[in-house]
Amino acid sequence: MAKKNKAKKKPLAKVQATSSPLTKAQVRDFEEKDKANKTLKVAICIFLVVATFCVYSQVQDHEFINYDDDQYIKDNWKIKSGLTSESISWAFTTFYGYNWFPITWLSHIFDYQLYGLNPKGHHLTNLLFHIANALILFTVLLRMTGKLWRCAFIAAMFAFHPLNVESVAWVAERKNVLSTLFWLMTMWAYIHYAEKPTFKRYGLVFLFFTLGLMSKPMLVTLPFVLLLLDYWPLRRLKLEQGGSDNEVPVNSQYHVKSEFLKLMLEKVPLVALTTGACILTFIAQQEGALINANNLSLPTRLSNAVVSYLEYLKKMIWPNDLAVFYPHPESTLAAWKWVVCFVVLVTITAISIKFIKKAPYFAVGWFWYLGTLIPVIGIVQVGGQAMADRYTYIPLIGIFIIVAWGVPELISKWNHKEKVLSVSVGIIILILLITTWGQVSHWKNSITIFKHAIRVTDKKYPNFAIGDNNLGIALVAEGKNEEAISHYKMAIKLNPD
């Protein structure tokens, strides 16, 4: 019996703190419930694995596309030289592709060593990383909150949402799924550190964060997210400090500031890594990826950024017309549009702050979304796109958190709320699976992906010349010269330069 009590220490301790000693029947009841919960967790994990693999299984028959896949893999002789001391050295020293992400390069080198130029293996590696990300996200959130079904919903939304197809079905976006793996592993390590702060546990946080930055520099916002998690759900920072309704503790404000400062100092090593990653990325992109500020003024970039924040939310709710490339509107964006979007963003932010104590998940989820998009929202413009589906891979987790916690609270007084939630979630997941299957099919090859992009995007902007140009290249490779010429002509018409 002693062994059983030791194994079940955590759940039993909670009850013993508020009740008399447990009877044998009560102990047996708790053990049975714990066993049922473990079975349920395993079932949820199996569902996430099987459903995600099934909806993405068609990528096994997909090809490389002529948009970054050629530059990163097909025509990259360093990758095609296989795993050698020279290729490993190159991975850590190159700014090829206007970025520094040696861990991503190593993953491509390993894939080539295993599969050569057979795209099936490269696609499956992306898919396996995505499945792993969904499972770790579920595990991490459950460890922090203990809310099984809410965490399962978030993991399912992450695994099945069509906006994430670009990150999985595009081999060149290995950097996205791989860096997210290390993002989530950093969160996992941070939870363990928060439970028992030790130098060894912090070292694991530091290691995973370093590997993440070496996979893709978008992880620079992770220290900020960890600070949000300190407030909720980890509760390491409390804005309210004791006292009754009529009594405000004299040292309350000082205590909050002291705790906040302590948590900030705790993040200094991570911020140092972030600074280094930003410097390296800036140097790498000076070679040609950054758009000159004279081409896109700061007001132009800011207005597009404000609109993009709400466009992403719109596509999350109604994920149609998703494309590999959305051309930047430049100075043609209507003033009323960005003004309305700005007002909406400020309003939501103000509401989240107002209810930060009553609904902490709202503020944490909203600032997660706003903050993690900053590196790719276009304030520092890289490339000719206005936005990209792949940029939402991590940020939308914040919105999923808001939905998972907010909706049950909104309908808490409804009759049959459990049935309403269960049926609604079932319908949503079914729709996502069907929509994602369709979206994955567009990524079969260069012809299908760029024909789809031309069909669903606004083609009047010069930057969209890339769509017709790359489609022309793909058509020439298939011997369809006349059709290719028509697209080449359209590309020149859109952008004579």
N, C-alpha and C positions, 0 to 999 in steps of 0.2 A: 504493500500500500504506500510505503514511503517513496518508492520509485515512481509510482503513478502521480503522487502529489508533486514530486519534483518536476516531472515532465510537463505537468499542467500548471506550472507555477503562476504564469501570468493571468490566465482567466480566473483561477481560483482566488488569487490575491485580491482582485477587484471586489469580489463578493464578500470576502472575509473582512474587508475594511469597513463594510456597512451593515453586517449582519452577524448573528450568532454563529458558533461553529457549525460546519456543514454536516449533515447526516450522510450516511452511505448512499442513500437514494439520490440526494442532491448532487453528490460527487459524480455518481453514475450518469445523471442527467446532463451535467456539464460536459462530461467526457464524450457522451453520445453527440451532443450538439457540436463540439469541437471537431469530432470525426466527420460529421455531416458537412461542416463548413469546409474542411480540407477536401472532401470529395467534390463539393461544388466548385472550389477553386480550380481543381484539376480539370473538371468538366468545362469550365469557362476557357481555360488555357487551350484545351484540345479543340474547342470550337473556333477560337481565334486562329489557331494554326491551320486547321483544315479549311475553314471558310476563306481565309486570306490566300492560301495556296491555290484553291480552286478558282477564285475570281481572277487571279493573276497567272494561272497556269499557261495561258496562251502565249506568254512571252517566250516560252521555250522555242517557239517557231518564228520568232521575230528576228529581224536583221539589225545590224548596226545602221545608224542613220548618218547622213552626210552633214551633220550639224554638231560639231565637237567630238563625236565618236571617232571620226577619222583623225582629227588632230590629237586626241588623247590616246587612241589605241591603234587603229588600222594603219596609219601612216607615221606612227611614232617609233622610230628605230630603237630608241632606248628601251621602250617597253618590249619590243619584239626581239631584243637581244636576250631576254629571259633573266633569270635571277643570277646576276654576276656581281662581283665587287664593284665593277664600273657602274652598273645600273643602280645599285644601292647608293653609291656615292652621288650619282646624278640626282636621285630622288630627293636627297637632303640638301642639295646645293643649287638646284635649278629654280628659275622663275618662269619656266615654260608655261604657257597658258595664262600668263599675267597673274599668277598666284604662287604661294608657297604652301604646298600641302604634301609633304613627303610620305605620310602614312597612306594617303589616298593613292599616290603613285606606286607605293609598294604593293598595295592591294591589287592594282591593275597588273603589275609585274607578276605577282603570284598567279593571278588568273590566266595570264598568257602562258606561264610555265605549265599550267594544268590543262588548258583548253586550246591553246594556240589562238587562231582567229575564228574559231567556232563560236558564234555569238550566244549560243544556248547557255554555255557555262557562265559567261559574263552576266547574262540576264538573271540566271538563277541565283548567283551570288547577291545581286541587288535585292532579289525577292527574299532571300534568307535573312539578310540584314533587316529588311522591313518587318518580317515576322518576329524577329528577335526584339526589335524596337517596341512592337505592340505588346509583347509579353512582359518586357521589363517595365514599360510604362504602367501596365496593370499592377504589377508587383510593387513598384515604388509607391504609387498612389495609395494602394491598399495598406501598405506598411505605415504610411503617414496618417491616414484618415480612418481606416478600419471599416469603411463603407463599401461592402462587396459589390453591390449592383451598380452603384454610381461609378465606381472605378472601372467595372466591366463595360459600362456604356461608353465611357471616355476612350478606353482602349479599342472598342469596336468602331467608334467614329473615326479614330485615328487610322485603324487598319483598313477600313472600307471606303473612306471618303474619296470621291473622284479627284479632288484637288491634289491628292497625294500621288496620283498615277504618274505624273511627270517625274517625280523623284525616284520611282521604282522602275518604270518601264524604259527609262532613258539611261543607258549604260554610263554615259558621261556624268550623270548625277550621282555616281558612286560616292562622291564627296559628301553629299547631303545625307544619305542613309547611314554612312559610316560615321560621320561626325555626330549625328543624332544618337547613335549607339553609345558613343563616349559621353555625350551630354547626359543621357539617362543613367549611365554607370556612375558618373560624377554625382548625380542626385542620390543614387543608392548609397554610395560611400559617404555622402554628406549626412544622410539620415543616421547612419551608424555612428558617425562622429558626433552628431548632435546628442545622441543618447548617452554617449560616454566620451567626452572630448579627450583625446590622447594624441600625441605627436604622430604615432604610427597610423592612426586612422585619418588624420589630416593629410599625411603623406599620400594615402591612397586617393583622396580627393584631388590633391595636387597632380598626381600622376595621370588620372583619367582626364582631367581638364586639359593637361598638356597634350595628351594624345588627341583629344578632340580638336584643339586649335591647330594641330599638325595635320588634321584631316580636312578642316575647312574653317577659315577665320570667323565665320558667322557666330561662333560660340562666344564671342567677346562679351555678350550680354548675360552670360550665365551667372557671374557673381551677383548681378542685380536680381536675377530670379531667385537665387539662394537667399537673398535678403528678404524677398517677398515671402518665401516659404518659412523664414524665421518667424514672421508674424502669424501666418496661417498656412498650413495647419500645424506646424511644429510648436507654435506658441512659445517660442524662445524670447519673443519681444511682446510685452503687453502694454497697450496704451492706457489701460485703466489699472490703477494700483490701489487696491483695498479701500477701506473707509466706508462709511454709511452714506445714505443719500444726502444727509445734512452736514456731512463732515468730509472735507477734502484734505487728505494728508499733506502736511507741509512739505515733505520731501518727495512727493509723488512725481512732480515734473522733473526734478533732478534725477530721480531713479530711472525714469524712462530715457532721459538723455544719456545717462551713464550706460544703460544696457545697450542703447542704440550705438553708442560710440564703441563699446566693446565688440559688438557684432560687426561693425564697420572695420575695425582694426583686424579682426579675424579674417577679413576678405582681402587684406592688403597684398599678400603673396599672389592671390589669384588675379587681382587688378594689375599687378606687375606683369604677369603673363599676358594679360589682355593688352596692355600698353605695347609690349614687345611684338605681339601679333599684329597690332594695328600699324606699327612702324614698318614691319616686314611687308605687309599687304600693300601699303602705300608705295613703297619702293618698287615692288613687283609690278604694280599697275601703272606706274609712270611710263612703262615701256609701250603703252598704247591702249590699254583698256579704258582708262578714264576719259570721259568726254570733257573737252575744254569748256570752262565756265563761260567763255564768250559765245559758244554754240547754244548752251542752255543756261540762261541767267538763273540766279538764285531764286527770284520770285517764281519763275517758270517751274523750277524743280520742286519748290515748296508746294505750289498749287497742285501739281501732279501727285505729290506725296499724300496730301490731305485727301484727295479724291480716291487714291488707291486704297487707303485704309478702309473706306466704306465699300469699295468695289470688291475687295477680298471678302468682306462679310456678306455681300450680296451673292457672290459665287459660292460661299459656304452654304447659304440657305437654298440657293437655286443654281446648282452647278451645271449649267448648260453653256454651250459655246466656249468650251475650254480649248485653248490653243497653245502651241509650242512657243509662239511669239506674239506679244501685243505691242504694236508700234507706239512710240511716244508721240503724243499730240503736239508737243512742243508749245509754241505760243498761241495755238488755236483753241485751247481749252476755255470754255465759256466761264466768265467771271462768276456768274450766279451759281454755277455748279460747285466750285471750290468753296464759295462762301457758305452755301447750305451745308456742305460736308463738314466744314470747320465748326459751324454752330452745333451740329449733331455730335461731333467728337467732344467738344467742350462740355456739352450738356451731359453726355454719358459719363465723362470723367468726373464732373461735379457731383453727380448722383452717387457714383461709386465711393467718392470720398465722404459724402454725407452719411452714407450707411456703412462705413468701414467697420464699425464695431458690431452693428446688428447683422450685417451680411459680409463678413470678411472675405469670403470666397469671391464675391463680386469684384472687389477692388483688386485682389490678387490676380484673378483671371484676366481682368481688363488691362492692368498694367503689364502683365505677362505679354499680352497681345501687342500692346503699343510698344513696349520696350524691345522685344525680340525682333520686331520688324525694322527698327531704326537702321541697322547696318545695310539693309537692302531696299529701303523705301524710296530711294532715289534722291535723297538730299545730296549725297555724293554719288553722282550718276556714273554708272559703269555699264557700257554697252548702249544699244539703241532702243531697249525695251522700256515700256511704261511701267510694267509690273510682270510678274511671272508666278505661275502656280506653285513652282518648287519653293518659293520663298515662304509659303504658309505652312510648311511641313512641321516646324516647331511652334510658331506663333499661335496657330489655331487650337493647340492644346489648352491655352488659356480660356478661349471661348467655350470649348467643350466642358471645362470645369464649371464655368458659370451656368451653363445649361443643366449639367448633371445635378448641381446643388440648388439652383434657383427654381427650376420648374416644380420639383416636389414641394418646395416651400410655398410657391404660389397657389398650388392646388391642395394644400394640406387640409383644408376644411371641406373639400368636395366629398360627396358620397362615392364609394367605390373607386377611390383615387388609385389604389393599387392596380386594379384592372385597367383603368384608363391609361396608366403609365405603361403597363406591360404590353397592351395592344399597340399603343402609339410607338413604343420603341421597336416592337417587332416589325411594324409597317415601315418605319424609317430605315431599319437595317436592310430589309428586303429591297427597298427602293435604291439604297446606296449600292448594294451588291449588283443589281441589274445595271445601274448607271455606270458604275466603275467597270464592269465587264465591257460595256460598249466603248468607254473611253480608252481602255487598254487596247482595244482592237485598232484604234487609229494609229497606234505606234508600231504597226507591223513592219513598215519600212519607210524610206524617205518620201516615196511618192504618196503613200496614204496619209502621212502626218502633215505634209505641206499642202496637199489638196484640201484636207480638213481645215487647216489654218486659214487658207485663202477663202474658204466657204464661210467661216464663222467670224472673221475679224474685219475691222474697218481697214480697207485697203487703200485709202486715199493719202496716207502719210508716207513720206519718202523712205523712212526706215523700214517699211514693210517690203521694200525691194528684195530683201533677203529671202522672203517666202517664195517669190516667183523665181529668183535666181537659183536657189537650192533645188526647187522642183525641176527647173530646166536641166540642171546637172544630173539629177536622178533619171530623168527621162532620156537623156543622151546615153547614159549607161545601159538603158534598156533598148537602145536603138530607135527610140521614138523621136526622131530629129525634128520633124515638122511641129509637133506639139511643143517640143522644147523651145524652138525658136519663138513661138508666140509668147511663152512665158519670159524668155530673155528680153523680148521687146517691151513687155509690160514692166519688167524690172528697170530697164533703162528709162522708160517713161516716168516711172515713179521717182527715180533718182538718176538723173543724167550723169552725175559724177561717178 
